Amino acid sequence: MEMRQIVCLAGLGALLACPAWSDIINGSFETSDFTGWSVGAQSWYNEALVVPGGTDGDWHAFIHLWSNGNLHVAQNFDFTAGPYALAFDAWIEGDAHAVASVWEHTTAQSVVDFGPTPTTYVLDLSRYSNQTLAFAFEVSTDRDTDEGAGHLDNVRIVEIPEPGTLMMLSFGLVTCAVRIRRSVL
Ligand SMILES: [Ca+2]
């Protein structure tokens, strides 16, 4: 077997065998608490709870504000590379706003337009490689007379179905198969 074929097989093996991230810990809050998450400072007018219900399983995160302020839950995770995204389900109620972000260092991408209906949102991870990323969901209110809440559930890594990427992978598999076949003949 030629060196080029060995490299080809090794590359495919690495692509298929290596995980591209460390799992989001307790992304659906099914431990019924914030295991794996960090929670911002709480006070008499804001609190973060894991409560029954949600979009996945039996529990979800609920951030409740009774006055102006903000409160977040966050988690770091390691991401290697690949056509993946961080997906989550969220919705807000009352006077609350929310922002959900994923970032490394200072480069961030965010979702801000949450509505009252549980909806799945996606943040593209394919631009990152070999680094620890952070995900945070922050709920805020503007005035001291405001009251509102944000809900979060089912935070997970999903594959982005990009036709171009799949085509490249398919082309790579075909190329390797042809090279191996030629070496056999
Ligand atoms: Ca859940």
Residues whose N, C-alpha, C, O or C-beta is under 5 A from the ligand:
A	BS01	CA	S28 F29 E30 G53 G54 D56 G57 D58 W59 H60 D153 N154
